[in-house]
């Protein structure tokens, strides 16, 4: 809800927004979807790592400066729980 308010303020002042995600995986997928929900938000600052390819499909990796957004339900990604368990610190 807070992001929607920020988007509305940016639109009222004709300002561009760059959504960012300082983490990867599901949080990055959520940031990408958040960005796409606003017409004034053309950019997503990301911290993509090769680790994503191990446990998340499809991995959200930029190609030529662009991300391809998954079109599956929800965030559009699937998590391999076995890999998460393998690398869990608990």
HTML snippet that shows the backbone in 3Dmol.js (N, CA, C, O; Angstrom):
<script src="https://3Dmol.org/build/3Dmol-min.js"></script>
<div id="view" style="width:600px;height:400px;position:relative"></div>
<script>
const pdb = `
ATOM      1  N   UNK A   1       0.815  -1.183   0.000  1.00  0.00           N
ATOM      2  CA  UNK A   1       0.000   0.000   0.000  1.00  0.00           C
ATOM      3  C   UNK A   1       0.867   1.260   0.000  1.00  0.00           C
ATOM      4  O   UNK A   1       0.552   2.226  -0.695  1.00  0.00           O
ATOM      5  N   UNK A   2       1.950   1.256   0.769  1.00  0.00           N
ATOM      6  CA  UNK A   2       2.824   2.416   0.830  1.00  0.00           C
ATOM      7  C   UNK A   2       3.442   2.698  -0.534  1.00  0.00           C
ATOM      8  O   UNK A   2       3.583   3.855  -0.930  1.00  0.00           O
ATOM      9  N   UNK A   3       3.807   1.644  -1.248  1.00  0.00           N
ATOM     10  CA  UNK A   3       4.389   1.838  -2.576  1.00  0.00           C
ATOM     11  C   UNK A   3       3.398   2.499  -3.519  1.00  0.00           C
ATOM     12  O   UNK A   3       3.783   3.339  -4.333  1.00  0.00           O
ATOM     13  N   UNK A   4       2.139   2.133  -3.421  1.00  0.00           N
ATOM     14  CA  UNK A   4       1.113   2.757  -4.262  1.00  0.00           C
ATOM     15  C   UNK A   4       1.024   4.250  -3.976  1.00  0.00           C
ATOM     16  O   UNK A   4       0.854   5.044  -4.901  1.00  0.00           O
ATOM     17  N   UNK A   5       1.136   4.643  -2.717  1.00  0.00           N
ATOM     18  CA  UNK A   5       1.119   6.066  -2.360  1.00  0.00           C
ATOM     19  C   UNK A   5       2.327   6.789  -2.949  1.00  0.00           C
ATOM     20  O   UNK A   5       2.209   7.900  -3.467  1.00  0.00           O
ATOM     21  N   UNK A   6       3.479   6.149  -2.863  1.00  0.00           N
ATOM     22  CA  UNK A   6       4.691   6.738  -3.434  1.00  0.00           C
ATOM     23  C   UNK A   6       4.549   6.867  -4.949  1.00  0.00           C
ATOM     24  O   UNK A   6       4.918   7.892  -5.523  1.00  0.00           O
ATOM     25  N   UNK A   7       4.017   5.835  -5.594  1.00  0.00           N
ATOM     26  CA  UNK A   7       3.785   5.898  -7.040  1.00  0.00           C
ATOM     27  C   UNK A   7       2.848   7.052  -7.388  1.00  0.00           C
ATOM     28  O   UNK A   7       3.081   7.771  -8.359  1.00  0.00           O
ATOM     29  N   UNK A   8       1.797   7.229  -6.601  1.00  0.00           N
ATOM     30  CA  UNK A   8       0.839   8.317  -6.863  1.00  0.00           C
ATOM     31  C   UNK A   8       1.511   9.679  -6.718  1.00  0.00           C
ATOM     32  O   UNK A   8       1.274  10.573  -7.531  1.00  0.00           O
ATOM     33  N   UNK A   9       2.346   9.849  -5.694  1.00  0.00           N
ATOM     34  CA  UNK A   9       3.062  11.121  -5.518  1.00  0.00           C
ATOM     35  C   UNK A   9       4.013  11.365  -6.686  1.00  0.00           C
ATOM     36  O   UNK A   9       4.095  12.482  -7.198  1.00  0.00           O
ATOM     37  N   UNK A  10       4.719  10.344  -7.101  1.00  0.00           N
ATOM     38  CA  UNK A  10       5.642  10.492  -8.227  1.00  0.00           C
ATOM     39  C   UNK A  10       4.884  10.866  -9.494  1.00  0.00           C
ATOM     40  O   UNK A  10       5.340  11.704 -10.272  1.00  0.00           O
ATOM     41  N   UNK A  11       3.740  10.249  -9.699  1.00  0.00           N
ATOM     42  CA  UNK A  11       2.945  10.567 -10.879  1.00  0.00           C
ATOM     43  C   UNK A  11       2.435  12.002 -10.824  1.00  0.00           C
ATOM     44  O   UNK A  11       2.432  12.704 -11.835  1.00  0.00           O
ATOM     45  N   UNK A  12       2.004  12.437  -9.637  1.00  0.00           N
ATOM     46  CA  UNK A  12       1.508  13.808  -9.488  1.00  0.00           C
ATOM     47  C   UNK A  12       2.589  14.836  -9.808  1.00  0.00           C
ATOM     48  O   UNK A  12       2.292  15.911 -10.329  1.00  0.00           O
ATOM     49  N   UNK A  13       3.829  14.509  -9.499  1.00  0.00           N
ATOM     50  CA  UNK A  13       4.949  15.430  -9.732  1.00  0.00           C
ATOM     51  C   UNK A  13       5.714  15.082 -11.018  1.00  0.00           C
ATOM     52  O   UNK A  13       6.770  15.651 -11.295  1.00  0.00           O
ATOM     53  N   UNK A  14       5.165  14.143 -11.795  1.00  0.00           N
ATOM     54  CA  UNK A  14       5.760  13.715 -13.057  1.00  0.00           C
ATOM     55  C   UNK A  14       7.213  13.256 -12.874  1.00  0.00           C
ATOM     56  O   UNK A  14       8.098  13.637 -13.640  1.00  0.00           O
ATOM     57  N   UNK A  15       7.436  12.442 -11.859  1.00  0.00           N
ATOM     58  CA  UNK A  15       8.765  11.932 -11.541  1.00  0.00           C
ATOM     59  C   UNK A  15       8.897  10.463 -11.918  1.00  0.00           C
ATOM     60  O   UNK A  15       7.935   9.699 -11.828  1.00  0.00           O
ATOM     61  N   UNK A  16      10.079  10.082 -12.333  1.00  0.00           N
ATOM     62  CA  UNK A  16      10.405   8.694 -12.649  1.00  0.00           C
ATOM     63  C   UNK A  16      10.730   7.954 -11.353  1.00  0.00           C
ATOM     64  O   UNK A  16      11.270   8.549 -10.420  1.00  0.00           O
ATOM     65  N   UNK A  17      10.408   6.668 -11.289  1.00  0.00           N
ATOM     66  CA  UNK A  17      10.706   5.848 -10.121  1.00  0.00           C
ATOM     67  C   UNK A  17      11.590   4.682 -10.559  1.00  0.00           C
ATOM     68  O   UNK A  17      11.385   4.096 -11.622  1.00  0.00           O
ATOM     69  N   UNK A  18      12.575   4.358  -9.724  1.00  0.00           N
ATOM     70  CA  UNK A  18      13.402   3.173  -9.948  1.00  0.00           C
ATOM     71  C   UNK A  18      13.267   2.281  -8.722  1.00  0.00           C
ATOM     72  O   UNK A  18      13.854   2.556  -7.676  1.00  0.00           O
ATOM     73  N   UNK A  19      12.496   1.224  -8.857  1.00  0.00           N
ATOM     74  CA  UNK A  19      12.330   0.256  -7.777  1.00  0.00           C
ATOM     75  C   UNK A  19      13.654  -0.478  -7.621  1.00  0.00           C
ATOM     76  O   UNK A  19      14.326  -0.753  -8.615  1.00  0.00           O
ATOM     77  N   UNK A  20      14.036  -0.798  -6.391  1.00  0.00           N
ATOM     78  CA  UNK A  20      15.272  -1.552  -6.210  1.00  0.00           C
ATOM     79  C   UNK A  20      15.076  -2.713  -5.249  1.00  0.00           C
ATOM     80  O   UNK A  20      14.205  -2.704  -4.379  1.00  0.00           O
ATOM     81  N   UNK A  21      15.927  -3.710  -5.446  1.00  0.00           N
ATOM     82  CA  UNK A  21      15.938  -4.877  -4.582  1.00  0.00           C
ATOM     83  C   UNK A  21      17.384  -5.143  -4.210  1.00  0.00           C
ATOM     84  O   UNK A  21      18.204  -5.463  -5.070  1.00  0.00           O
ATOM     85  N   UNK A  22      17.696  -5.012  -2.928  1.00  0.00           N
ATOM     86  CA  UNK A  22      19.073  -5.233  -2.492  1.00  0.00           C
ATOM     87  C   UNK A  22      19.359  -6.712  -2.261  1.00  0.00           C
ATOM     88  O   UNK A  22      20.455  -7.081  -1.840  1.00  0.00           O
ATOM     89  N   UNK A  23      18.388  -7.537  -2.534  1.00  0.00           N
ATOM     90  CA  UNK A  23      18.554  -8.985  -2.394  1.00  0.00           C
ATOM     91  C   UNK A  23      18.135  -9.646  -3.696  1.00  0.00           C
ATOM     92  O   UNK A  23      17.824  -8.956  -4.666  1.00  0.00           O
ATOM     93  N   UNK A  24      18.123 -10.947  -3.732  1.00  0.00           N
ATOM     94  CA  UNK A  24      17.788 -11.656  -4.959  1.00  0.00           C
ATOM     95  C   UNK A  24      16.682 -12.666  -4.688  1.00  0.00           C
ATOM     96  O   UNK A  24      16.129 -12.709  -3.589  1.00  0.00           O
ATOM     97  N   UNK A  25      16.362 -13.473  -5.682  1.00  0.00           N
ATOM     98  CA  UNK A  25      15.338 -14.504  -5.515  1.00  0.00           C
ATOM     99  C   UNK A  25      13.934 -13.936  -5.507  1.00  0.00           C
ATOM    100  O   UNK A  25      13.622 -13.043  -6.295  1.00  0.00           O
ATOM    101  N   UNK A  26      13.080 -14.443  -4.624  1.00  0.00           N
ATOM    102  CA  UNK A  26      11.697 -13.988  -4.588  1.00  0.00           C
ATOM    103  C   UNK A  26      11.550 -12.485  -4.369  1.00  0.00           C
ATOM    104  O   UNK A  26      10.626 -11.872  -4.903  1.00  0.00           O
ATOM    105  N   UNK A  27      12.447 -11.886  -3.592  1.00  0.00           N
ATOM    106  CA  UNK A  27      12.368 -10.429  -3.366  1.00  0.00           C
ATOM    107  C   UNK A  27      12.613  -9.676  -4.665  1.00  0.00           C
ATOM    108  O   UNK A  27      11.971  -8.657  -4.921  1.00  0.00           O
ATOM    109  N   UNK A  28      13.525 -10.161  -5.481  1.00  0.00           N
ATOM    110  CA  UNK A  28      13.769  -9.533  -6.777  1.00  0.00           C
ATOM    111  C   UNK A  28      12.553  -9.691  -7.679  1.00  0.00           C
ATOM    112  O   UNK A  28      12.149  -8.741  -8.351  1.00  0.00           O
ATOM    113  N   UNK A  29      11.968 -10.883  -7.697  1.00  0.00           N
ATOM    114  CA  UNK A  29      10.769 -11.107  -8.506  1.00  0.00           C
ATOM    115  C   UNK A  29       9.652 -10.162  -8.073  1.00  0.00           C
ATOM    116  O   UNK A  29       8.938  -9.622  -8.918  1.00  0.00           O
ATOM    117  N   UNK A  30       9.494  -9.958  -6.771  1.00  0.00           N
ATOM    118  CA  UNK A  30       8.469  -9.043  -6.268  1.00  0.00           C
ATOM    119  C   UNK A  30       8.769  -7.607  -6.685  1.00  0.00           C
ATOM    120  O   UNK A  30       7.851  -6.868  -7.041  1.00  0.00           O
ATOM    121  N   UNK A  31      10.040  -7.199  -6.646  1.00  0.00           N
ATOM    122  CA  UNK A  31      10.420  -5.842  -7.050  1.00  0.00           C
ATOM    123  C   UNK A  31      10.137  -5.616  -8.534  1.00  0.00           C
ATOM    124  O   UNK A  31       9.691  -4.538  -8.926  1.00  0.00           O
ATOM    125  N   UNK A  32      10.395  -6.624  -9.350  1.00  0.00           N
ATOM    126  CA  UNK A  32      10.121  -6.514 -10.782  1.00  0.00           C
ATOM    127  C   UNK A  32       8.628  -6.347 -11.023  1.00  0.00           C
ATOM    128  O   UNK A  32       8.220  -5.496 -11.813  1.00  0.00           O
ATOM    129  N   UNK A  33       7.815  -7.144 -10.354  1.00  0.00           N
ATOM    130  CA  UNK A  33       6.366  -7.035 -10.512  1.00  0.00           C
ATOM    131  C   UNK A  33       5.856  -5.694  -9.987  1.00  0.00           C
ATOM    132  O   UNK A  33       4.957  -5.097 -10.579  1.00  0.00           O
ATOM    133  N   UNK A  34       6.422  -5.223  -8.889  1.00  0.00           N
ATOM    134  CA  UNK A  34       6.048  -3.918  -8.354  1.00  0.00           C
ATOM    135  C   UNK A  34       6.347  -2.831  -9.375  1.00  0.00           C
ATOM    136  O   UNK A  34       5.514  -1.958  -9.619  1.00  0.00           O
ATOM    137  N   UNK A  35       7.521  -2.881  -9.964  1.00  0.00           N
ATOM    138  CA  UNK A  35       7.900  -1.895 -10.968  1.00  0.00           C
ATOM    139  C   UNK A  35       6.938  -1.907 -12.154  1.00  0.00           C
ATOM    140  O   UNK A  35       6.536  -0.856 -12.653  1.00  0.00           O
ATOM    141  N   UNK A  36       6.580  -3.095 -12.590  1.00  0.00           N
ATOM    142  CA  UNK A  36       5.680  -3.210 -13.743  1.00  0.00           C
ATOM    143  C   UNK A  36       4.264  -2.742 -13.439  1.00  0.00           C
ATOM    144  O   UNK A  36       3.480  -2.497 -14.356  1.00  0.00           O
ATOM    145  N   UNK A  37       3.934  -2.618 -12.165  1.00  0.00           N
ATOM    146  CA  UNK A  37       2.582  -2.190 -11.808  1.00  0.00           C
ATOM    147  C   UNK A  37       2.402  -0.676 -11.942  1.00  0.00           C
ATOM    148  O   UNK A  37       1.300  -0.163 -11.749  1.00  0.00           O
ATOM    149  N   UNK A  38       3.484   0.039 -12.271  1.00  0.00           N
ATOM    150  CA  UNK A  38       3.409   1.494 -12.389  1.00  0.00           C
ATOM    151  C   UNK A  38       4.010   1.938 -13.710  1.00  0.00           C
ATOM    152  O   UNK A  38       5.123   1.545 -14.058  1.00  0.00           O
ATOM    153  N   UNK A  39       3.271   2.759 -14.444  1.00  0.00           N
ATOM    154  CA  UNK A  39       3.728   3.214 -15.751  1.00  0.00           C
ATOM    155  C   UNK A  39       4.931   4.158 -15.670  1.00  0.00           C
ATOM    156  O   UNK A  39       5.670   4.286 -16.646  1.00  0.00           O
ATOM    157  N   UNK A  40       5.141   4.814 -14.540  1.00  0.00           N
ATOM    158  CA  UNK A  40       6.268   5.733 -14.383  1.00  0.00           C
ATOM    159  C   UNK A  40       7.542   5.021 -13.942  1.00  0.00           C
ATOM    160  O   UNK A  40       8.581   5.662 -13.785  1.00  0.00           O
ATOM    161  N   UNK A  41       7.480   3.745 -13.745  1.00  0.00           N
ATOM    162  CA  UNK A  41       8.618   2.983 -13.255  1.00  0.00           C
ATOM    163  C   UNK A  41       9.153   2.098 -14.377  1.00  0.00           C
ATOM    164  O   UNK A  41       8.610   1.027 -14.650  1.00  0.00           O
ATOM    165  N   UNK A  42      10.216   2.553 -15.017  1.00  0.00           N
ATOM    166  CA  UNK A  42      10.792   1.794 -16.124  1.00  0.00           C
ATOM    167  C   UNK A  42      12.035   1.024 -15.714  1.00  0.00           C
ATOM    168  O   UNK A  42      12.534   0.202 -16.482  1.00  0.00           O
ATOM    169  N   UNK A  43      12.542   1.280 -14.514  1.00  0.00           N
ATOM    170  CA  UNK A  43      13.821   0.707 -14.106  1.00  0.00           C
ATOM    171  C   UNK A  43      13.693  -0.091 -12.812  1.00  0.00           C
ATOM    172  O   UNK A  43      12.882   0.226 -11.942  1.00  0.00           O
ATOM    173  N   UNK A  44      14.511  -1.132 -12.710  1.00  0.00           N
ATOM    174  CA  UNK A  44      14.629  -1.894 -11.472  1.00  0.00           C
ATOM    175  C   UNK A  44      16.121  -2.048 -11.196  1.00  0.00           C
ATOM    176  O   UNK A  44      16.857  -2.607 -12.010  1.00  0.00           O
ATOM    177  N   UNK A  45      16.558  -1.553 -10.050  1.00  0.00           N
ATOM    178  CA  UNK A  45      17.947  -1.750  -9.642  1.00  0.00           C
ATOM    179  C   UNK A  45      18.019  -3.107  -8.958  1.00  0.00           C
ATOM    180  O   UNK A  45      17.250  -3.392  -8.041  1.00  0.00           O
ATOM    181  N   UNK A  46      18.947  -3.940  -9.410  1.00  0.00           N
ATOM    182  CA  UNK A  46      18.981  -5.308  -8.899  1.00  0.00           C
ATOM    183  C   UNK A  46      20.366  -5.713  -8.430  1.00  0.00           C
ATOM    184  O   UNK A  46      21.373  -5.081  -8.751  1.00  0.00           O
ATOM    185  N   UNK A  47      20.380  -6.777  -7.669  1.00  0.00           N
ATOM    186  CA  UNK A  47      21.608  -7.420  -7.219  1.00  0.00           C
ATOM    187  C   UNK A  47      21.460  -8.902  -7.567  1.00  0.00           C
ATOM    188  O   UNK A  47      21.247  -9.737  -6.688  1.00  0.00           O
ATOM    189  N   UNK A  48      21.576  -9.214  -8.844  1.00  0.00           N
ATOM    190  CA  UNK A  48      21.401 -10.598  -9.294  1.00  0.00           C
ATOM    191  C   UNK A  48      22.694 -11.377  -9.067  1.00  0.00           C
ATOM    192  O   UNK A  48      23.786 -10.846  -9.267  1.00  0.00           O
ATOM    193  N   UNK A  49      22.568 -12.624  -8.652  1.00  0.00           N
ATOM    194  CA  UNK A  49      23.739 -13.465  -8.410  1.00  0.00           C
ATOM    195  C   UNK A  49      23.557 -14.815  -9.101  1.00  0.00           C
ATOM    196  O   UNK A  49      22.428 -15.238  -9.352  1.00  0.00           O
ATOM    197  N   UNK A  50      24.659 -15.487  -9.407  1.00  0.00           N
ATOM    198  CA  UNK A  50      24.563 -16.823 -10.015  1.00  0.00           C
ATOM    199  C   UNK A  50      23.873 -17.842  -9.103  1.00  0.00           C
ATOM    200  O   UNK A  50      23.369 -18.857  -9.583  1.00  0.00           O
ATOM    201  N   UNK A  51      23.846 -17.581  -7.799  1.00  0.00           N
ATOM    202  CA  UNK A  51      23.207 -18.494  -6.856  1.00  0.00           C
ATOM    203  C   UNK A  51      21.738 -18.731  -7.197  1.00  0.00           C
ATOM    204  O   UNK A  51      21.206 -19.812  -6.942  1.00  0.00           O
ATOM    205  N   UNK A  52      21.080 -17.717  -7.778  1.00  0.00           N
ATOM    206  CA  UNK A  52      19.662 -17.862  -8.121  1.00  0.00           C
ATOM    207  C   UNK A  52      19.404 -19.044  -9.038  1.00  0.00           C
ATOM    208  O   UNK A  52      18.392 -19.733  -8.901  1.00  0.00           O
ATOM    209  N   UNK A  53      20.316 -19.281  -9.975  1.00  0.00           N
ATOM    210  CA  UNK A  53      20.112 -20.357 -10.947  1.00  0.00           C
ATOM    211  C   UNK A  53      20.092 -21.723 -10.272  1.00  0.00           C
ATOM    212  O   UNK A  53      19.569 -22.686 -10.834  1.00  0.00           O
ATOM    213  N   UNK A  54      20.652 -21.812  -9.080  1.00  0.00           N
ATOM    214  CA  UNK A  54      20.667 -23.083  -8.352  1.00  0.00           C
ATOM    215  C   UNK A  54      19.310 -23.434  -7.758  1.00  0.00           C
ATOM    216  O   UNK A  54      18.945 -24.609  -7.716  1.00  0.00           O
ATOM    217  N   UNK A  55      18.565 -22.450  -7.302  1.00  0.00           N
ATOM    218  CA  UNK A  55      17.336 -22.760  -6.566  1.00  0.00           C
ATOM    219  C   UNK A  55      16.075 -22.109  -7.117  1.00  0.00           C
ATOM    220  O   UNK A  55      14.980 -22.406  -6.639  1.00  0.00           O
ATOM    221  N   UNK A  56      16.194 -21.239  -8.098  1.00  0.00           N
ATOM    222  CA  UNK A  56      15.026 -20.531  -8.597  1.00  0.00           C
ATOM    223  C   UNK A  56      14.957 -20.655 -10.114  1.00  0.00           C
ATOM    224  O   UNK A  56      15.936 -20.405 -10.818  1.00  0.00           O
ATOM    225  N   UNK A  57      13.794 -21.041 -10.598  1.00  0.00           N
ATOM    226  CA  UNK A  57      13.587 -21.128 -12.039  1.00  0.00           C
ATOM    227  C   UNK A  57      12.364 -20.326 -12.433  1.00  0.00           C
ATOM    228  O   UNK A  57      11.324 -20.457 -11.788  1.00  0.00           O
ATOM    229  N   UNK A  58      12.443 -19.516 -13.447  1.00  0.00           N
ATOM    230  CA  UNK A  58      13.667 -19.160 -14.137  1.00  0.00           C
ATOM    231  C   UNK A  58      14.466 -18.151 -13.314  1.00  0.00           C
ATOM    232  O   UNK A  58      13.878 -17.336 -12.603  1.00  0.00           O
ATOM    233  N   UNK A  59      15.802 -18.192 -13.400  1.00  0.00           N
ATOM    234  CA  UNK A  59      16.592 -17.185 -12.695  1.00  0.00           C
ATOM    235  C   UNK A  59      16.374 -15.824 -13.369  1.00  0.00           C
ATOM    236  O   UNK A  59      16.337 -15.743 -14.597  1.00  0.00           O
ATOM    237  N   UNK A  60      16.236 -14.788 -12.598  1.00  0.00           N
ATOM    238  CA  UNK A  60      16.030 -13.455 -13.160  1.00  0.00           C
ATOM    239  C   UNK A  60      17.395 -12.819 -13.405  1.00  0.00           C
ATOM    240  O   UNK A  60      17.986 -12.211 -12.512  1.00  0.00           O
ATOM    241  N   UNK A  61      17.872 -12.971 -14.611  1.00  0.00           N
ATOM    242  CA  UNK A  61      19.188 -12.469 -14.994  1.00  0.00           C
ATOM    243  C   UNK A  61      19.015 -11.451 -16.114  1.00  0.00           C
ATOM    244  O   UNK A  61      18.334 -11.733 -17.100  1.00  0.00           O
ATOM    245  N   UNK A  62      19.614 -10.286 -15.980  1.00  0.00           N
ATOM    246  CA  UNK A  62      19.505  -9.302 -17.063  1.00  0.00           C
ATOM    247  C   UNK A  62      20.287  -9.739 -18.294  1.00  0.00           C
ATOM    248  O   UNK A  62      21.376 -10.303 -18.184  1.00  0.00           O
ATOM    249  N   UNK A  63      19.728  -9.477 -19.450  1.00  0.00           N
ATOM    250  CA  UNK A  63      20.402  -9.707 -20.721  1.00  0.00           C
ATOM    251  C   UNK A  63      20.323  -8.424 -21.518  1.00  0.00           C
ATOM    252  O   UNK A  63      19.234  -7.940 -21.830  1.00  0.00           O
ATOM    253  N   UNK A  64      21.481  -7.874 -21.846  1.00  0.00           N
ATOM    254  CA  UNK A  64      21.558  -6.586 -22.548  1.00  0.00           C
ATOM    255  C   UNK A  64      20.822  -5.488 -21.793  1.00  0.00           C
ATOM    256  O   UNK A  64      20.234  -4.595 -22.402  1.00  0.00           O
ATOM    257  N   UNK A  65      20.856  -5.557 -20.462  1.00  0.00           N
ATOM    258  CA  UNK A  65      20.249  -4.523 -19.638  1.00  0.00           C
ATOM    259  C   UNK A  65      18.763  -4.697 -19.363  1.00  0.00           C
ATOM    260  O   UNK A  65      18.151  -3.833 -18.734  1.00  0.00           O
ATOM    261  N   UNK A  66      18.169  -5.794 -19.819  1.00  0.00           N
ATOM    262  CA  UNK A  66      16.743  -6.013 -19.644  1.00  0.00           C
ATOM    263  C   UNK A  66      16.466  -7.352 -18.967  1.00  0.00           C
ATOM    264  O   UNK A  66      17.217  -8.315 -19.124  1.00  0.00           O
ATOM    265  N   UNK A  67      15.372  -7.390 -18.212  1.00  0.00           N
ATOM    266  CA  UNK A  67      14.910  -8.631 -17.598  1.00  0.00           C
ATOM    267  C   UNK A  67      13.687  -9.133 -18.353  1.00  0.00           C
ATOM    268  O   UNK A  67      12.833  -8.346 -18.760  1.00  0.00           O
ATOM    269  N   UNK A  68      13.610 -10.431 -18.533  1.00  0.00           N
ATOM    270  CA  UNK A  68      12.398 -11.033 -19.058  1.00  0.00           C
ATOM    271  C   UNK A  68      11.567 -11.449 -17.853  1.00  0.00           C
ATOM    272  O   UNK A  68      12.030 -12.203 -16.998  1.00  0.00           O
ATOM    273  N   UNK A  69      10.353 -10.958 -17.794  1.00  0.00           N
ATOM    274  CA  UNK A  69       9.493 -11.214 -16.642  1.00  0.00           C
ATOM    275  C   UNK A  69       8.741 -12.526 -16.852  1.00  0.00           C
ATOM    276  O   UNK A  69       8.085 -12.709 -17.877  1.00  0.00           O
ATOM    277  N   UNK A  70       8.834 -13.444 -15.881  1.00  0.00           N
ATOM    278  CA  UNK A  70       8.107 -14.708 -16.013  1.00  0.00           C
ATOM    279  C   UNK A  70       6.597 -14.473 -16.087  1.00  0.00           C
ATOM    280  O   UNK A  70       6.068 -13.562 -15.450  1.00  0.00           O
ATOM    281  N   UNK A  71       5.920 -15.297 -16.865  1.00  0.00           N
ATOM    282  CA  UNK A  71       4.476 -15.108 -17.019  1.00  0.00           C
ATOM    283  C   UNK A  71       3.660 -16.199 -16.329  1.00  0.00           C
ATOM    284  O   UNK A  71       2.479 -16.379 -16.627  1.00  0.00           O
ATOM    285  N   UNK A  72       4.289 -16.921 -15.414  1.00  0.00           N
ATOM    286  CA  UNK A  72       3.565 -17.927 -14.632  1.00  0.00           C
ATOM    287  C   UNK A  72       2.785 -17.247 -13.507  1.00  0.00           C
ATOM    288  O   UNK A  72       3.029 -16.075 -13.218  1.00  0.00           O
ATOM    289  N   UNK A  73       1.859 -17.950 -12.871  1.00  0.00           N
ATOM    290  CA  UNK A  73       1.087 -17.361 -11.768  1.00  0.00           C
ATOM    291  C   UNK A  73       1.970 -16.903 -10.600  1.00  0.00           C
ATOM    292  O   UNK A  73       3.094 -17.376 -10.435  1.00  0.00           O
ATOM    293  N   UNK A  74       1.456 -16.000  -9.818  1.00  0.00           N
ATOM    294  CA  UNK A  74       2.181 -15.483  -8.651  1.00  0.00           C
ATOM    295  C   UNK A  74       3.366 -14.652  -9.087  1.00  0.00           C
ATOM    296  O   UNK A  74       3.232 -13.809  -9.974  1.00  0.00           O
ATOM    297  N   UNK A  75       4.509 -14.867  -8.492  1.00  0.00           N
ATOM    298  CA  UNK A  75       5.715 -14.144  -8.875  1.00  0.00           C
ATOM    299  C   UNK A  75       6.344 -14.708 -10.142  1.00  0.00           C
ATOM    300  O   UNK A  75       7.277 -14.119 -10.689  1.00  0.00           O
ATOM    301  N   UNK A  76       5.836 -15.847 -10.612  1.00  0.00           N
ATOM    302  CA  UNK A  76       6.315 -16.422 -11.855  1.00  0.00           C
ATOM    303  C   UNK A  76       7.552 -17.279 -11.723  1.00  0.00           C
ATOM    304  O   UNK A  76       8.159 -17.654 -12.726  1.00  0.00           O
ATOM    305  N   UNK A  77       7.932 -17.592 -10.504  1.00  0.00           N
ATOM    306  CA  UNK A  77       9.133 -18.394 -10.279  1.00  0.00           C
ATOM    307  C   UNK A  77       8.781 -19.646  -9.493  1.00  0.00           C
ATOM    308  O   UNK A  77       7.740 -19.715  -8.839  1.00  0.00           O
ATOM    309  N   UNK A  78       9.659 -20.628  -9.567  1.00  0.00           N
ATOM    310  CA  UNK A  78       9.516 -21.837  -8.758  1.00  0.00           C
ATOM    311  C   UNK A  78      10.800 -22.028  -7.967  1.00  0.00           C
ATOM    312  O   UNK A  78      11.898 -21.864  -8.499  1.00  0.00           O
ATOM    313  N   UNK A  79      10.657 -22.377  -6.695  1.00  0.00           N
ATOM    314  CA  UNK A  79      11.792 -22.566  -5.797  1.00  0.00           C
ATOM    315  C   UNK A  79      12.037 -24.057  -5.609  1.00  0.00           C
ATOM    316  O   UNK A  79      11.107 -24.814  -5.330  1.00  0.00           O
ATOM    317  N   UNK A  80      13.291 -24.476  -5.762  1.00  0.00           N
ATOM    318  CA  UNK A  80      13.676 -25.858  -5.511  1.00  0.00           C
ATOM    319  C   UNK A  80      13.983 -25.993  -4.017  1.00  0.00           C
ATOM    320  O   UNK A  80      15.066 -25.619  -3.567  1.00  0.00           O
ATOM    321  N   UNK A  81      13.040 -26.520  -3.263  1.00  0.00           N
ATOM    322  CA  UNK A  81      13.168 -26.613  -1.805  1.00  0.00           C
ATOM    323  C   UNK A  81      14.346 -27.486  -1.369  1.00  0.00           C
ATOM    324  O   UNK A  81      14.926 -27.253  -0.308  1.00  0.00           O
ATOM    325  N   UNK A  82      14.705 -28.489  -2.177  1.00  0.00           N
ATOM    326  CA  UNK A  82      15.843 -29.340  -1.827  1.00  0.00           C
ATOM    327  C   UNK A  82      17.143 -28.541  -1.821  1.00  0.00           C
ATOM    328  O   UNK A  82      17.994 -28.743  -0.955  1.00  0.00           O
ATOM    329  N   UNK A  83      17.296 -27.642  -2.776  1.00  0.00           N
ATOM    330  CA  UNK A  83      18.492 -26.798  -2.821  1.00  0.00           C
ATOM    331  C   UNK A  83      18.495 -25.835  -1.639  1.00  0.00           C
ATOM    332  O   UNK A  83      19.542 -25.597  -1.036  1.00  0.00           O
ATOM    333  N   UNK A  84      17.333 -25.279  -1.303  1.00  0.00           N
ATOM    334  CA  UNK A  84      17.241 -24.370  -0.162  1.00  0.00           C
ATOM    335  C   UNK A  84      17.648 -25.096   1.117  1.00  0.00           C
ATOM    336  O   UNK A  84      18.405 -24.555   1.922  1.00  0.00           O
ATOM    337  N   UNK A  85      17.149 -26.321   1.311  1.00  0.00           N
ATOM    338  CA  UNK A  85      17.531 -27.106   2.486  1.00  0.00           C
ATOM    339  C   UNK A  85      19.013 -27.400   2.527  1.00  0.00           C
ATOM    340  O   UNK A  85      19.640 -27.346   3.585  1.00  0.00           O
ATOM    341  N   UNK A  86      19.577 -27.713   1.358  1.00  0.00           N
ATOM    342  CA  UNK A  86      20.999 -28.044   1.277  1.00  0.00           C
ATOM    343  C   UNK A  86      21.876 -26.889   1.752  1.00  0.00           C
ATOM    344  O   UNK A  86      22.884 -27.113   2.422  1.00  0.00           O
ATOM    345  N   UNK A  87      21.502 -25.658   1.413  1.00  0.00           N
ATOM    346  CA  UNK A  87      22.321 -24.507   1.740  1.00  0.00           C
ATOM    347  C   UNK A  87      21.818 -23.724   2.955  1.00  0.00           C
ATOM    348  O   UNK A  87      22.358 -22.667   3.281  1.00  0.00           O
ATOM    349  N   UNK A  88      20.794 -24.238   3.618  1.00  0.00           N
ATOM    350  CA  UNK A  88      20.239 -23.558   4.782  1.00  0.00           C
ATOM    351  C   UNK A  88      21.235 -23.572   5.926  1.00  0.00           C
ATOM    352  O   UNK A  88      21.981 -24.535   6.097  1.00  0.00           O
ATOM    353  N   UNK A  89      21.245 -22.507   6.703  1.00  0.00           N
ATOM    354  CA  UNK A  89      22.164 -22.432   7.844  1.00  0.00           C
ATOM    355  C   UNK A  89      21.524 -22.943   9.129  1.00  0.00           C
ATOM    356  O   UNK A  89      22.156 -22.929  10.185  1.00  0.00           O
ATOM    357  N   UNK A  90      20.301 -23.385   9.047  1.00  0.00           N
ATOM    358  CA  UNK A  90      19.617 -23.913  10.229  1.00  0.00           C
ATOM    359  C   UNK A  90      19.826 -25.386  10.382  1.00  0.00           C
ATOM    360  O   UNK A  90      19.317 -25.987  11.328  1.00  0.00           O
TER     361      UNK A  90
END
`;
const viewer = $3Dmol.createViewer("view");
viewer.addModel(pdb, "pdb");
viewer.setStyle({}, {cartoon: {color: "spectrum"}});
viewer.zoomTo();
viewer.render();
</script>
